[in-house]
């Protein structure tokens, strides 16, 4: 009985680690001005973030249009067709999430140590997993 009880806390630790969501900045959304203020971005960082934000909006607009078209084409489909459509729809949503992650990582790569440490602290404060990036890489 004691052996079983020792494994219960370990199980919950692993469950909480696996269950943590990634900590996204939210570049490309309505939070851009908040990101600028909270992390006190300099002019160069702001310019790059705004460019990448526009890129993300464009990429995701194309994916959203494809998702809308997919839903419209399959509105009256048979259950088997709807299942296949749901997999294609999910793939589009996953692509949008990957785009968001890619752009957030680009912005995080611009952060100095103080900004990045603040990001990690904020993520841990809401029990999310920070995105780790090599901040020495500066995409042009």
N, C-alpha and C positions, 0 to 999 in steps of 0.2 A: 504494500500500500504506500509506503514512504517513497519507494522508487517511482511510482506513478505520479505522486505529487510533485516530485522534483522536475519532471518533464513538463508540467503544465505551465509554469512561468516561462520556460524556454520556448514553448510553443507560441505563447502570446508575444514574446519578443520578436520571433521570426514573422509572425502574422502582422505585427505593426510595421516591421521593416518592409515587407512585401506589399503591404497595403497602402503605403505612403504614395501620394500623388507627386508628380513632378511639380516643381515650383516655377511657374511661368511668369515672366514680367508682364506679358500682355501687349507687347509692341504691336502696333497696327490697329489697336482698338481705341476706345475713348480714353484710355489711361495714359496715352503718350505724354500729355502735359504733367500728369502726376509723376510719371517716371522721371521726367526732366527735373522736377522740383525736389523729389525725395532723394534722388541720387546726385543732385547738383551737377548735372552734366555741363561740360564746357561746350563752346560753340562747335568745335569739330565733332564731338560726340553727338550733339543735337542734329547736326546736318546729316551725318551718316545714319543715325537712327530714323530720321524722317524719310530718307531715301529708301531704307530697308522696309520701313512701315508701308510706304507706297507700293513697293515690290510685293510685300505680303498681301496687301489688299487686292492687287491685280491677280496674283496667283490664285488666291482663294475665291475671287469673283468668278474666275473661269471654272473652278471646281464646283462652286455653288450652282452655276448655270448648268453644268453637266448633271448635277444631282437633281435639279428641278426638271430637266428634260427627261431624265430617267423615271422620275415619279409620274410625270404627265403621260409618258408612253405606256406605263404599266398600271394606270389607275383602275382599269376594269379587268385585270389579268386573272388567270387561274391561280390557285394557291401555289402550285409548283413553280410557276413563273415568278410569283411574288417572292418566293424563297430565293431564287437565283438573283432577282433584282436586289433583294436585301443585302446580299453579299457584295454586289457591285456598289451599292450605296455606301455600305460600311467602308469599303476600300477608298471611296472618295473622301469620306469623313476622316479616315486615318491619314490620307494625304494632306488634308488641311491641317491636321494636328502636327504632322511632320514639318510642314512649312512654318508653323508657328514656333516650333522648337528650334528650327534652323535659324530663323531670324533672331529669336531671343538669344541664342548662343553667339551670334555675331555681335549683338549689342553688348553682351556680357564680356566678350573678348576686348572691348574698348575700355572697360572699367579699370580704374586704378585699384590698388590694394584696399584703400578705405571704402570705396564704393562696393567692391566685391564682397568684403567682409560684412558690410551692412546688408547686402542682399542675402548672404548666408544666414545672418542673424534673423532677418525677417522671415525667411523660409522656415527655419527651425521653430520660430515663434508660432507658426500656424501648422506645424507638424507636416511640412511638405519636404520633399527631397530636392535640394538645390541642383541646378544643372551645372556640372563642372566643365570648365573650358580652359584651354591654354590661352591665357590673356596676352601672351606675347605675340600671338598671330594677329596681324592687322590687315584685314581684307581691304583692298582699295576699292 
